[in-house]
Amino acid sequence: MLTILWWILGSLGLLILLFLLWLGYRALKFRRLQPIIFEYLALQDAEEASEYIREHPQLLAAGAEEFIQMLLSRAWARGDARIFVSGTIRLSLLVGCREYGLETARQMAADSFQDWLDAAASPSWQRALDLLGTLVTEGKARIPPEEANEELVEAMEQIMELLRPLAADEETIALQDEIVRSMRQMLQQKAEGNLPPASDTPAASSPSAPARKRKRT
């Protein structure tokens, strides 16, 4: 009986040791990937991004995507919609390169990828993303009447178009549509001179974190 007990304890100890070694390997792996991933996520040019992926093929590994998704989930949870959307755009290129090959993905997505990068850096997108981040964390976003303009509404519409493939469920998609509809209504009220001194962008609840469904290029 003691022999069997010691054998069981020894086996459990070995499994725990192997698990700890595996965790250490993953931590080391992520540590080596971090500077490469952070540098990639900071790139603002489509050609530079494609060339960077060519020079760092480890970005196409599943571990890199997993690490980026973790960063994006944390950014969304704290209401940093700027980082979430910016990272989502760049992640889409990595996914496309892995699934279709670098050259094919570059040909398929070069123009649209650069368009998304430029849009995400525009003042109207930056403001819309700030509002979205507040909506995520607080359930509502207060918009000064003077900021309700066509550019802001169009920016929010484009952001929702980008996030729609990532929506967790139909309820989230419906909420996204309600956000845009209410902003359009606010714009119409402003044009008619009926906009209240301060207005809340809906809604009763904030958008849930988008599911990890990847946006294809």
Backbone as ProteinMPNN parsed JSONL, in Angstrom:
{"seq_chain_A": "MLTILWWILGSLGLLILLFLLWLGYRALKFRRLQPIIFEYLALQDAEEASEYIREHPQLLAAGAEEFIQMLLSRAWARGDARIFVSGTIRLSLLVGCREYGLETARQMAADSFQDWLDAAASPSWQRALDLLGTLVTEGKARIPPEEANEELVEAMEQIMELLRPLAADEETIALQDEIVRSMRQMLQQKAEGNLPPASDTPAASSPSAPARKRKRT", "coords_chain_A": {"N_chain_A": [[0.821, -1.199, 0.0], [1.921, 1.279, 0.868], [3.877, 1.505, -1.061], [2.402, 1.873, -3.409], [1.166, 4.281, -2.764], [3.378, 6.01, -2.567], [4.177, 5.87, -5.2], [2.019, 7.071, -6.519], [2.144, 9.649, -5.404], [4.663, 10.387, -6.319], [4.193, 10.408, -9.089], [2.317, 12.478, -9.281], [3.886, 14.58, -8.417], [5.757, 14.673, -10.492], [4.095, 15.383, -12.624], [3.294, 17.929, -11.78], [5.758, 19.221, -11.811], [6.358, 19.098, -14.566], [4.276, 20.671, -15.507], [4.9, 23.158, -14.378], [7.322, 23.616, -15.679], [6.374, 23.848, -18.257], [4.801, 26.169, -18.019], [6.853, 27.972, -17.485], [8.245, 27.853, -19.898], [6.34, 28.93, -21.651], [6.126, 31.493, -20.598], [8.713, 32.459, -21.11], [8.71, 32.302, -23.858], [6.675, 34.163, -24.549], [7.898, 36.424, -23.513], [10.022, 36.811, -25.228], [8.634, 37.351, -27.535], [7.286, 39.705, -26.998], [8.63, 42.373, -27.423], [8.777, 42.365, -30.213], [6.116, 42.116, -30.996], [4.983, 44.452, -29.855], [6.352, 46.419, -31.28], [5.449, 45.885, -33.857], [2.694, 46.429, -33.561], [2.771, 49.147, -33.379], [3.282, 50.161, -35.86], [2.503, 52.272, -38.642], [2.224, 52.151, -41.342], [1.205, 50.35, -44.18], [2.886, 48.923, -45.973], [5.275, 48.859, -44.533], [4.413, 47.335, -42.377], [3.846, 44.866, -43.616], [6.4, 44.191, -44.529], [7.7, 44.003, -42.114], [6.478, 41.776, -40.992], [7.413, 39.853, -42.771], [10.102, 39.866, -42.074], [9.97, 38.981, -39.506], [8.849, 36.204, -38.991], [7.861, 34.834, -36.799], [5.731, 36.194, -35.861], [3.554, 35.124, -37.065], [2.948, 32.871, -35.743], [0.867, 30.813, -33.62], [1.106, 31.518, -30.95], [1.78, 34.236, -30.958], [-0.538, 35.464, -31.931], [-2.271, 34.718, -29.884], [-1.155, 36.132, -27.742], [-1.507, 38.794, -28.582], [-4.3, 38.89, -28.674], [-4.851, 38.625, -25.97], [-3.796, 41.045, -25.031], [-5.549, 42.802, -26.327], [-8.01, 42.088, -25.231], [-7.66, 42.895, -22.59], [-7.321, 45.627, -22.998], [-9.857, 46.352, -23.978], [-11.434, 45.72, -21.755], [-10.68, 47.664, -19.927], [-11.661, 49.856, -21.145], [-10.205, 51.018, -23.186], [-10.636, 51.795, -26.103], [-9.255, 52.775, -28.268], [-6.738, 51.437, -28.405], [-7.742, 48.857, -28.61], [-9.169, 48.785, -31.099], [-7.181, 49.656, -32.888], [-5.277, 47.608, -32.525], [-6.798, 45.436, -33.357], [-7.123, 45.897, -36.089], [-4.48, 45.552, -36.996], [-4.028, 42.946, -36.193], [-5.727, 41.612, -37.914], [-4.339, 41.655, -40.315], [-2.19, 39.955, -39.752], [-3.546, 37.539, -39.374], [-4.605, 37.175, -41.936], [-2.214, 36.906, -43.405], [-1.202, 34.536, -42.365], [-3.164, 32.7, -43.105], [-3.48, 32.947, -45.875], [-1.006, 33.397, -46.917], [1.846, 35.558, -47.156], [2.309, 37.226, -49.475], [-0.092, 36.98, -50.939], [-1.968, 37.914, -49.071], [-1.029, 40.494, -48.79], [-1.545, 41.575, -51.335], [-4.307, 41.327, -51.371], [-5.167, 42.912, -49.241], [-3.772, 45.292, -48.981], [-4.499, 48.022, -49.737], [-6.98, 48.419, -48.356], [-6.171, 47.859, -45.755], [-4.334, 49.924, -45.225], [-6.09, 52.06, -45.453], [-7.754, 51.611, -43.221], [-5.856, 51.938, -41.175], [-5.166, 54.645, -41.511], [-7.638, 55.838, -41.061], [-8.136, 55.124, -38.39], [-6.302, 56.693, -37.093], [-7.241, 59.23, -37.431], [-8.636, 62.407, -36.312], [-11.464, 62.372, -35.909], [-12.07, 59.632, -35.642], [-10.506, 59.063, -33.387], [-11.803, 60.563, -31.397], [-14.348, 59.381, -31.489], [-13.666, 56.816, -30.671], [-12.846, 57.319, -28.07], [-15.307, 57.985, -26.945], [-16.621, 55.553, -27.289], [-15.084, 53.931, -25.629], [-15.708, 55.035, -23.127], [-18.393, 54.411, -23.065], [-18.24, 51.644, -22.912], [-17.122, 51.217, -20.359], [-18.7, 52.726, -18.592], [-21.316, 52.549, -19.381], [-22.646, 54.595, -20.607], [-22.2, 57.535, -22.645], [-21.374, 60.842, -22.575], [-22.01, 63.401, -24.81], [-20.941, 66.495, -25.823], [-23.048, 69.026, -27.185], [-21.878, 70.609, -29.231], [-20.08, 68.897, -30.361], [-21.443, 67.073, -31.816], [-21.448, 66.092, -34.9], [-21.327, 65.473, -38.474], [-18.96, 64.156, -39.212], [-18.134, 62.872, -36.843], [-20.24, 61.094, -36.423], [-20.077, 59.534, -38.766], [-17.566, 58.42, -38.345], [-18.078, 56.807, -36.089], [-19.889, 55.042, -37.234], [-18.225, 53.728, -39.088], [-16.411, 52.515, -37.341], [-18.105, 50.751, -35.993], [-18.766, 49.142, -38.126], [-16.326, 47.907, -38.533], [-16.091, 46.486, -36.127], [-18.261, 44.813, -36.169], [-17.976, 42.11, -37.303], [-16.762, 40.964, -35.122], [-18.579, 40.86, -33.145], [-20.139, 39.544, -30.256], [-22.693, 38.399, -30.146], [-26.118, 38.47, -31.335], [-27.407, 40.357, -29.788], [-25.411, 42.173, -29.093], [-24.768, 43.176, -31.614], [-27.201, 44.417, -32.217], [-27.147, 46.408, -30.283], [-24.956, 47.892, -31.143], [-26.022, 48.884, -33.528], [-28.011, 50.469, -32.415], [-26.533, 52.439, -31.125], [-25.392, 53.868, -33.287], [-27.765, 54.649, -34.571], [-28.913, 56.347, -32.651], [-27.001, 58.358, -32.52], [-27.259, 59.408, -35.069], [-29.841, 60.378, -34.828], [-29.42, 62.326, -32.9], [-27.83, 64.066, -34.383], [-29.661, 64.919, -36.273], [-31.499, 66.223, -34.617], [-29.895, 68.304, -33.758], [-29.531, 69.699, -36.14], [-32.1, 70.595, -36.484], [-32.331, 72.253, -34.411], [-33.175, 71.262, -32.002], [-31.683, 69.942, -30.152], [-30.861, 68.847, -26.909], [-29.191, 70.571, -24.128], [-27.159, 68.852, -23.161], [-26.379, 65.52, -23.998], [-26.973, 61.992, -23.804], [-25.321, 59.366, -25.288], [-26.728, 56.243, -26.187], [-26.414, 53.419, -24.092], [-28.813, 51.393, -22.413], [-27.153, 49.427, -21.535], [-23.65, 48.737, -21.854], [-21.623, 47.839, -24.772], [-20.844, 44.395, -25.003], [-17.738, 42.638, -24.524], [-16.155, 42.063, -27.604], [-16.363, 38.914, -29.235], [-13.8, 36.382, -29.69], [-13.7, 36.102, -32.438], [-12.192, 36.145, -35.484], [-11.399, 38.821, -37.641], [-11.337, 38.604, -41.027], [-9.0, 39.394, -43.607]], "CA_chain_A": [[0.0, 0.0, 0.0], [2.817, 2.43, 0.898], [4.563, 1.588, -2.362], [1.45, 2.463, -4.359], [0.977, 5.676, -2.377], [4.565, 6.763, -2.981], [4.179, 5.926, -6.672], [1.029, 8.086, -6.897], [2.69, 10.953, -5.036], [5.759, 10.669, -7.235], [3.618, 10.742, -10.392], [1.739, 13.813, -9.175], [4.998, 15.523, -8.363], [6.32, 14.794, -11.835], [3.15, 16.147, -13.431], [3.38, 19.326, -11.349], [7.03, 19.743, -12.32], [6.214, 19.295, -16.003], [3.378, 21.809, -15.699], [5.666, 24.365, -14.066], [8.277, 23.812, -16.767], [5.59, 24.32, -19.41], [4.48, 27.568, -17.757], [8.085, 28.735, -17.648], [8.54, 27.924, -21.322], [5.396, 29.871, -22.248], [6.495, 32.841, -20.157], [9.911, 32.835, -21.848], [8.301, 32.467, -25.254], [5.979, 35.431, -24.653], [8.843, 37.495, -23.227], [10.789, 37.045, -26.452], [7.731, 37.886, -28.544], [6.733, 41.004, -26.611], [9.147, 43.562, -28.128], [8.439, 42.256, -31.638], [4.683, 42.398, -31.125], [4.743, 45.861, -29.552], [6.861, 47.223, -32.398], [4.529, 45.679, -34.978], [1.433, 47.11, -33.289], [2.978, 50.592, -33.469], [3.521, 50.559, -37.243], [1.4, 53.028, -39.216], [2.264, 52.031, -42.798], [0.884, 48.993, -44.596], [4.061, 48.286, -46.548], [6.194, 48.602, -43.429], [3.86, 46.238, -41.597], [4.043, 43.634, -44.379], [7.827, 43.893, -44.517], [8.061, 43.602, -40.744], [6.025, 40.389, -40.843], [8.349, 39.027, -43.533], [11.364, 39.785, -41.331], [9.718, 38.355, -38.205], [7.801, 35.206, -39.227], [7.29, 34.345, -35.545], [4.461, 36.881, -35.663], [2.488, 34.309, -37.644], [2.725, 31.714, -34.881], [-0.349, 30.908, -32.814], [1.416, 32.197, -29.7], [1.747, 35.686, -31.16], [-1.945, 35.859, -31.997], [-2.817, 34.551, -28.544], [-0.66, 37.223, -26.909], [-2.176, 40.009, -29.031], [-5.687, 38.81, -28.238], [-4.847, 38.901, -24.541], [-3.613, 42.492, -24.898], [-6.762, 43.48, -26.78], [-9.065, 41.839, -24.247], [-7.387, 43.766, -21.446], [-7.582, 47.009, -23.412], [-11.312, 46.525, -24.051], [-11.976, 45.665, -20.398], [-10.441, 48.939, -19.241], [-12.275, 50.919, -21.926], [-9.268, 51.643, -24.12], [-11.095, 51.399, -27.436], [-8.234, 53.135, -29.261], [-5.797, 50.328, -28.522], [-8.456, 47.663, -29.067], [-9.455, 48.861, -32.532], [-5.895, 49.707, -33.582], [-4.697, 46.265, -32.503], [-7.65, 44.543, -34.149], [-6.779, 46.129, -37.497], [-3.169, 44.947, -37.26], [-4.177, 41.492, -36.042], [-6.389, 41.086, -39.11], [-3.315, 41.429, -41.337], [-1.455, 38.748, -39.37], [-4.414, 36.387, -39.646], [-4.645, 37.015, -43.391], [-0.915, 36.406, -43.865], [-1.052, 33.147, -41.972], [-4.13, 31.841, -43.796], [-3.385, 33.035, -47.327], [0.36, 33.667, -47.334], [2.163, 36.98, -47.052], [2.121, 37.958, -50.728], [-1.519, 37.015, -51.273], [-2.63, 38.814, -48.122], [-0.609, 41.864, -49.104], [-2.283, 41.993, -52.525], [-5.738, 41.387, -51.062], [-5.549, 43.837, -48.177], [-2.863, 46.438, -48.858], [-5.204, 49.309, -49.765], [-7.963, 48.508, -47.277], [-5.448, 47.886, -44.49], [-3.82, 51.285, -45.045], [-7.252, 52.921, -45.217], [-8.159, 51.428, -41.824], [-4.83, 52.555, -40.333], [-5.295, 56.097, -41.604], [-8.894, 56.226, -40.419], [-8.001, 54.961, -36.938], [-5.457, 57.778, -36.579], [-7.877, 60.513, -37.694], [-9.238, 63.015, -35.115], [-12.856, 61.954, -35.706], [-12.035, 58.276, -35.103], [-9.964, 59.101, -32.037], [-12.858, 61.037, -30.503], [-15.388, 58.35, -31.44], [-13.146, 55.703, -29.868], [-12.909, 57.748, -26.674], [-16.702, 57.856, -26.537], [-16.93, 54.128, -27.202], [-14.435, 53.422, -24.426], [-16.511, 55.467, -21.99], [-19.623, 53.628, -23.119], [-17.917, 50.29, -22.46], [-16.84, 51.172, -18.927], [-19.699, 53.408, -17.772], [-22.664, 52.275, -19.851], [-23.156, 55.749, -21.348], [-21.153, 58.478, -23.029], [-21.944, 62.172, -22.731], [-21.454, 64.107, -25.96], [-21.298, 67.92, -25.88], [-23.79, 69.311, -28.426], [-21.032, 71.16, -30.289], [-19.3, 67.821, -30.983], [-22.319, 66.241, -32.645], [-21.33, 66.488, -36.299], [-21.371, 64.381, -39.439], [-17.701, 63.406, -39.179], [-18.126, 62.001, -35.67], [-21.21, 60.015, -36.66], [-19.511, 58.642, -39.782], [-16.477, 57.681, -37.716], [-18.666, 55.755, -35.257], [-20.446, 54.042, -38.149], [-17.113, 52.945, -39.629], [-15.88, 51.691, -36.254], [-19.053, 49.666, -35.777], [-18.608, 48.228, -39.273], [-15.122, 47.123, -38.274], [-16.296, 45.607, -34.978], [-19.412, 43.921, -36.345], [-17.606, 40.693, -37.394], [-16.282, 40.489, -33.832], [-19.657, 40.929, -32.16], [-20.315, 38.276, -29.559], [-24.009, 37.825, -30.394], [-27.061, 39.368, -31.99], [-27.722, 41.452, -28.872], [-24.357, 43.174, -29.222], [-24.943, 43.801, -32.92], [-28.347, 45.317, -32.099], [-26.707, 47.554, -29.492], [-24.127, 48.706, -32.032], [-26.929, 49.598, -34.429], [-28.713, 51.48, -31.627], [-25.597, 53.535, -30.892], [-25.322, 54.672, -34.511], [-29.085, 55.25, -34.808], [-29.106, 57.448, -31.708], [-26.119, 59.454, -32.918], [-27.901, 60.024, -36.228], [-30.983, 61.132, -34.319], [-28.86, 63.504, -32.247], [-27.386, 64.974, -35.438], [-30.866, 65.507, -36.853], [-32.03, 67.174, -33.634], [-29.031, 69.488, -33.769], [-29.834, 70.443, -37.361], [-33.421, 71.204, -36.313], [-32.288, 73.144, -33.26], [-33.892, 70.653, -30.884], [-30.769, 69.144, -29.346], [-30.766, 69.302, -25.519], [-27.874, 71.091, -23.76], [-26.219, 67.731, -23.085], [-27.114, 64.31, -24.382], [-26.301, 60.722, -23.56], [-25.369, 58.322, -26.289], [-27.308, 55.161, -25.449], [-27.669, 52.738, -24.039], [-29.019, 50.875, -21.074], [-25.951, 48.662, -21.183], [-22.549, 48.955, -22.792], [-21.348, 46.676, -25.608], [-20.021, 43.374, -24.368], [-16.453, 42.467, -25.204], [-16.299, 41.259, -28.815], [-15.844, 37.552, -29.157], [-12.511, 36.236, -30.355], [-13.898, 35.738, -33.829], [-11.226, 36.979, -36.175], [-11.799, 39.517, -38.866], [-10.486, 38.221, -42.135], [-8.648, 40.477, -44.524]], "C_chain_A": [[0.867, 1.266, 0.0], [3.531, 2.622, -0.43], [3.669, 2.261, -3.404], [1.258, 3.948, -4.062], [2.154, 6.535, -2.819], [4.623, 6.906, -4.497], [3.214, 7.005, -7.162], [1.553, 9.486, -6.613], [3.827, 11.356, -5.967], [5.255, 11.071, -8.606], [3.013, 12.139, -10.384], [2.83, 14.872, -9.143], [5.621, 15.75, -9.725], [5.412, 15.619, -12.745], [3.201, 17.631, -13.072], [4.657, 19.964, -11.878], [6.944, 20.021, -13.807], [5.331, 20.504, -16.307], [4.109, 23.12, -15.443], [6.693, 24.672, -15.152], [7.581, 24.361, -18.005], [5.218, 25.791, -19.242], [5.715, 28.45, -17.941], [8.454, 28.908, -19.103], [7.63, 28.938, -22.012], [5.748, 31.309, -21.865], [7.718, 33.34, -20.918], [9.58, 33.123, -23.309], [7.614, 33.815, -25.457], [6.938, 36.597, -24.433], [9.667, 37.822, -24.465], [9.93, 37.675, -27.539], [7.309, 39.325, -28.254], [7.31, 42.188, -27.382], [8.807, 43.554, -29.612], [6.981, 42.631, -31.859], [4.399, 43.879, -30.893], [5.22, 46.765, -30.688], [5.943, 47.093, -33.602], [3.239, 46.467, -34.77], [1.551, 48.634, -33.393], [3.15, 51.073, -34.901], [2.283, 51.215, -37.844], [1.308, 52.905, -40.737], [2.065, 50.572, -43.199], [2.096, 48.255, -45.15], [5.093, 47.954, -45.469], [5.717, 47.416, -42.596], [4.087, 44.903, -42.303], [5.511, 43.219, -44.367], [8.278, 43.42, -43.132], [7.643, 42.157, -40.485], [6.966, 39.445, -41.583], [9.646, 38.813, -42.739], [11.205, 39.081, -39.983], [8.576, 37.345, -38.349], [7.185, 34.638, -37.955], [5.983, 35.06, -35.212], [3.281, 36.061, -36.175], [2.206, 33.057, -36.824], [1.472, 31.93, -34.039], [-0.095, 31.652, -31.509], [1.356, 33.7, -29.813], [0.307, 36.176, -31.209], [-2.592, 35.763, -30.613], [-2.411, 35.714, -27.635], [-1.355, 38.538, -27.275], [-3.632, 40.024, -28.57], [-5.81, 39.09, -26.743], [-4.705, 40.401, -24.289], [-4.893, 43.237, -25.26], [-7.909, 43.285, -25.79], [-8.886, 42.733, -23.026], [-7.68, 45.218, -21.783], [-9.082, 47.286, -23.441], [-11.915, 46.584, -22.652], [-11.775, 46.976, -19.65], [-10.951, 50.131, -20.055], [-11.344, 51.632, -22.882], [-9.6, 51.182, -25.537], [-10.087, 51.758, -28.51], [-7.28, 51.975, -29.483], [-6.499, 49.095, -29.071], [-8.662, 47.682, -30.575], [-8.163, 48.888, -33.34], [-5.261, 48.321, -33.64], [-5.484, 45.279, -33.335], [-7.341, 44.678, -35.632], [-5.48, 45.413, -37.839], [-3.219, 43.424, -37.119], [-4.812, 40.883, -37.29], [-5.381, 40.811, -40.219], [-2.518, 40.172, -41.015], [-2.265, 37.496, -39.692], [-4.475, 36.112, -41.147], [-3.348, 36.447, -43.931], [-0.742, 34.934, -43.524], [-1.962, 32.226, -42.799], [-3.945, 31.826, -45.307], [-1.952, 33.186, -47.836], [0.605, 35.163, -47.388], [1.857, 37.742, -48.336], [0.658, 38.079, -51.098], [-2.263, 37.975, -50.367], [-2.274, 40.262, -48.411], [-1.388, 42.395, -50.305], [-3.763, 42.2, -52.223], [-6.081, 42.575, -50.166], [-4.734, 45.12, -48.105], [-3.613, 47.773, -48.771], [-6.162, 49.443, -48.589], [-7.278, 48.586, -45.921], [-4.913, 49.287, -44.212], [-4.961, 52.264, -44.776], [-7.712, 52.836, -43.763], [-7.154, 52.09, -40.887], [-4.972, 54.071, -40.32], [-6.557, 56.579, -40.883], [-8.762, 56.182, -38.896], [-7.186, 56.08, -36.31], [-6.094, 59.154, -36.758], [-8.522, 61.071, -36.423], [-10.663, 62.538, -34.84], [-12.926, 60.54, -35.141], [-11.54, 58.282, -33.667], [-11.031, 59.554, -31.033], [-13.962, 59.988, -30.374], [-14.939, 57.167, -30.585], [-13.124, 56.053, -28.383], [-14.33, 57.594, -26.132], [-17.092, 56.394, -26.362], [-16.313, 53.519, -25.948], [-15.202, 53.806, -23.173], [-17.808, 54.681, -21.916], [-19.395, 52.213, -22.592], [-17.799, 50.239, -20.944], [-17.959, 51.748, -18.067], [-21.135, 53.159, -18.216], [-23.306, 53.432, -20.585], [-21.993, 56.679, -21.654], [-21.798, 59.826, -23.304], [-21.234, 62.913, -23.863], [-21.869, 65.569, -25.913], [-21.988, 68.227, -27.203], [-22.904, 69.816, -29.56], [-20.207, 70.089, -30.992], [-20.146, 66.924, -31.877], [-22.267, 66.738, -34.082], [-21.257, 65.253, -37.182], [-20.107, 63.528, -39.382], [-17.66, 62.424, -38.015], [-19.067, 60.812, -35.86], [-20.67, 59.028, -37.685], [-18.372, 57.809, -39.203], [-17.028, 56.539, -36.868], [-19.267, 54.664, -36.127], [-19.348, 53.138, -38.695], [-16.507, 52.021, -38.566], [-16.803, 50.51, -35.995], [-19.003, 48.651, -36.917], [-17.406, 47.325, -39.064], [-15.356, 46.097, -37.17], [-17.406, 44.588, -35.185], [-19.006, 42.446, -36.498], [-17.12, 40.109, -36.074], [-17.382, 40.429, -32.789], [-19.93, 39.557, -31.562], [-21.638, 37.607, -29.92], [-24.902, 38.877, -31.044], [-27.407, 40.566, -31.108], [-26.683, 42.571, -28.984], [-24.467, 43.909, -30.549], [-26.096, 44.808, -32.873], [-27.968, 46.566, -31.312], [-25.829, 48.48, -30.323], [-24.999, 49.527, -32.974], [-27.65, 50.721, -33.687], [-27.82, 52.686, -31.35], [-25.558, 54.463, -32.11], [-26.653, 55.374, -34.769], [-29.292, 56.469, -33.911], [-28.213, 58.637, -32.043], [-26.676, 60.176, -34.139], [-29.089, 60.897, -35.797], [-30.518, 62.419, -33.643], [-28.438, 64.541, -33.287], [-28.579, 65.674, -36.081], [-31.474, 66.548, -35.909], [-31.2, 68.455, -33.61], [-29.344, 70.345, -34.99], [-31.166, 71.174, -37.241], [-33.461, 72.172, -35.139], [-32.978, 72.603, -32.038], [-32.988, 69.837, -29.971], [-30.689, 69.703, -27.926], [-29.364, 69.827, -25.215], [-26.808, 70.017, -23.646], [-27.011, 66.473, -23.336], [-26.295, 63.081, -24.096], [-26.442, 59.837, -24.776], [-25.856, 57.072, -25.595], [-26.204, 54.238, -24.963], [-27.824, 52.244, -22.624], [-27.824, 50.065, -20.602], [-24.898, 48.89, -22.242], [-22.322, 47.714, -23.637], [-20.504, 45.668, -24.845], [-18.727, 43.245, -25.145], [-16.643, 41.621, -26.439], [-15.706, 39.881, -28.645], [-14.54, 37.461, -29.915], [-12.665, 35.667, -31.752], [-13.072, 36.678, -34.665], [-11.801, 37.602, -37.426], [-10.831, 39.159, -39.965], [-10.189, 39.417, -43.009], [-9.275, 40.201, -45.87]], "O_chain_A": [[0.605, 2.205, -0.751], [3.763, 3.748, -0.87], [4.121, 3.106, -4.177], [1.194, 4.771, -4.975], [1.981, 7.626, -3.363], [5.062, 7.932, -5.016], [3.525, 7.758, -8.085], [1.437, 10.391, -7.439], [3.942, 12.518, -6.357], [5.814, 11.973, -9.231], [3.164, 12.897, -11.342], [2.709, 15.927, -9.765], [5.973, 16.875, -10.077], [5.882, 16.443, -13.53], [3.156, 18.489, -13.953], [4.645, 21.106, -12.337], [7.404, 21.065, -14.27], [5.597, 21.262, -17.24], [3.958, 24.08, -16.199], [6.913, 25.831, -15.504], [8.116, 25.217, -18.709], [5.304, 26.572, -20.19], [5.624, 29.547, -18.492], [8.922, 29.972, -19.51], [8.083, 29.713, -22.854], [5.679, 32.22, -22.69], [7.767, 34.5, -21.326], [10.102, 34.062, -23.909], [7.918, 34.532, -26.41], [6.816, 37.637, -25.081], [9.973, 38.987, -24.718], [10.426, 38.44, -28.366], [7.008, 40.079, -29.179], [6.537, 42.955, -27.955], [8.574, 44.608, -30.205], [6.651, 43.368, -32.788], [3.652, 44.493, -31.655], [4.568, 47.757, -31.015], [5.684, 48.077, -34.294], [2.745, 47.104, -35.701], [0.54, 49.33, -33.486], [3.165, 52.281, -35.141], [1.158, 50.782, -37.597], [0.416, 53.487, -41.354], [2.681, 49.672, -42.628], [2.311, 47.086, -44.829], [5.707, 46.887, -45.497], [6.522, 46.592, -42.161], [4.476, 43.922, -41.669], [5.829, 42.04, -44.214], [9.134, 42.543, -43.011], [8.368, 41.404, -39.836], [7.283, 38.363, -41.087], [10.21, 37.719, -42.736], [12.188, 38.638, -39.389], [7.464, 37.596, -37.885], [6.116, 34.03, -38.002], [5.213, 34.588, -34.376], [2.142, 36.279, -35.763], [1.325, 32.271, -37.171], [1.067, 33.063, -33.776], [-0.982, 32.344, -31.01], [0.931, 34.378, -28.877], [-0.029, 37.189, -30.595], [-3.37, 36.634, -30.225], [-3.222, 36.217, -26.857], [-1.747, 39.304, -26.395], [-4.135, 41.056, -28.126], [-6.77, 39.724, -26.305], [-5.401, 40.964, -23.443], [-5.276, 44.19, -24.581], [-8.685, 44.207, -25.542], [-9.86, 43.265, -22.492], [-8.221, 45.956, -20.96], [-9.529, 48.337, -22.98], [-12.8, 47.398, -22.387], [-12.608, 47.356, -18.828], [-10.703, 51.282, -19.696], [-11.651, 52.73, -23.345], [-8.942, 50.304, -26.095], [-10.055, 51.117, -29.56], [-7.039, 51.574, -30.622], [-5.94, 48.37, -29.893], [-8.362, 46.701, -31.255], [-8.06, 48.216, -34.366], [-4.764, 47.908, -34.687], [-4.908, 44.383, -33.952], [-7.301, 43.68, -36.352], [-5.394, 44.74, -38.866], [-2.532, 42.704, -37.843], [-4.472, 39.765, -37.679], [-5.535, 39.855, -40.979], [-2.2, 39.398, -41.919], [-1.733, 36.517, -40.216], [-4.405, 34.961, -41.578], [-3.368, 35.597, -44.82], [-0.191, 34.171, -44.318], [-1.574, 31.111, -43.149], [-4.217, 30.816, -45.957], [-1.707, 33.113, -49.041], [-0.314, 35.943, -47.635], [1.215, 38.791, -48.294], [0.205, 39.142, -51.522], [-3.091, 38.76, -50.829], [-3.116, 41.152, -48.292], [-1.842, 43.539, -50.293], [-4.394, 43.12, -52.743], [-7.146, 43.176, -50.304], [-4.988, 45.957, -47.239], [-3.392, 48.557, -47.848], [-6.161, 50.464, -47.9], [-7.745, 49.296, -45.03], [-5.024, 49.783, -43.091], [-4.821, 53.185, -43.971], [-8.021, 53.854, -43.143], [-7.547, 52.732, -39.913], [-4.908, 54.704, -39.266], [-6.54, 57.594, -40.187], [-9.22, 57.087, -38.198], [-7.353, 56.386, -35.129], [-5.545, 60.149, -36.284], [-8.917, 60.303, -35.546], [-11.036, 62.321, -33.687], [-13.742, 60.265, -34.261], [-12.091, 57.581, -32.818], [-11.144, 58.988, -29.946], [-14.454, 59.736, -29.274], [-15.743, 56.584, -29.857], [-13.355, 55.191, -27.534], [-14.532, 57.133, -25.009], [-17.797, 56.035, -25.419], [-16.935, 52.692, -25.282], [-15.337, 52.997, -22.255], [-18.267, 54.326, -20.83], [-20.253, 51.652, -21.91], [-18.319, 49.319, -20.311], [-18.152, 51.31, -16.933], [-22.073, 53.52, -17.506], [-24.397, 53.283, -21.135], [-20.943, 56.622, -21.014], [-22.669, 59.939, -24.167], [-20.009, 63.033, -23.867], [-23.065, 65.856, -25.96], [-21.556, 67.736, -28.246], [-23.144, 69.492, -30.723], [-19.69, 70.321, -32.084], [-19.608, 66.101, -32.617], [-22.959, 67.69, -34.442], [-21.14, 64.129, -36.693], [-20.181, 62.304, -39.492], [-17.211, 61.288, -38.167], [-18.739, 59.678, -35.509], [-20.787, 57.817, -37.499], [-18.229, 56.631, -39.532], [-16.508, 55.424, -36.918], [-19.166, 53.483, -35.794], [-19.517, 51.92, -38.758], [-16.137, 50.884, -38.861], [-16.335, 49.388, -35.797], [-19.176, 47.452, -36.7], [-17.448, 46.134, -39.373], [-14.878, 44.966, -37.26], [-17.484, 43.601, -34.453], [-19.636, 41.591, -35.875], [-17.07, 38.888, -35.919], [-17.144, 39.993, -31.663], [-19.949, 38.546, -32.265], [-21.707, 36.38, -29.995], [-24.492, 40.015, -31.27], [-27.669, 41.658, -31.612], [-27.022, 43.754, -28.973], [-24.281, 45.124, -30.606], [-25.991, 45.909, -33.415], [-28.418, 47.664, -31.639], [-25.937, 49.702, -30.225], [-24.751, 50.713, -33.192], [-27.878, 51.794, -34.246], [-28.292, 53.822, -31.34], [-25.677, 55.681, -31.981], [-26.678, 56.548, -35.14], [-29.788, 57.501, -34.363], [-28.615, 59.788, -31.873], [-26.584, 61.399, -34.242], [-29.309, 61.988, -36.322], [-31.141, 63.471, -33.792], [-28.654, 65.739, -33.104], [-28.522, 66.863, -36.394], [-31.908, 67.615, -36.342], [-31.738, 69.552, -33.459], [-29.415, 71.57, -34.892], [-31.347, 72.244, -37.823], [-34.474, 72.826, -34.892], [-33.335, 73.358, -31.133], [-33.479, 69.113, -29.105], [-30.472, 70.902, -27.748], [-28.434, 69.553, -25.973], [-25.656, 70.258, -24.005], [-28.171, 66.365, -22.939], [-25.065, 63.118, -24.138], [-27.552, 59.584, -25.244], [-25.43, 56.832, -24.466], [-25.089, 54.343, -25.475], [-27.062, 52.626, -21.736], [-27.522, 50.024, -19.41], [-25.213, 49.2, -23.391], [-22.779, 46.632, -23.266], [-19.57, 46.034, -24.132], [-18.632, 43.69, -26.289], [-17.239, 40.548, -26.35], [-14.677, 39.705, -27.992], [-14.204, 38.354, -30.694], [-11.858, 34.85, -32.194], [-13.233, 37.895, -34.567], [-12.579, 36.991, -38.159], [-9.629, 39.39, -39.84], [-11.002, 40.332, -43.141], [-9.109, 40.988, -46.802]]}, "name": "protein", "num_of_chains": 1, "seq": "MLTILWWILGSLGLLILLFLLWLGYRALKFRRLQPIIFEYLALQDAEEASEYIREHPQLLAAGAEEFIQMLLSRAWARGDARIFVSGTIRLSLLVGCREYGLETARQMAADSFQDWLDAAASPSWQRALDLLGTLVTEGKARIPPEEANEELVEAMEQIMELLRPLAADEETIALQDEIVRSMRQMLQQKAEGNLPPASDTPAASSPSAPARKRKRT"}
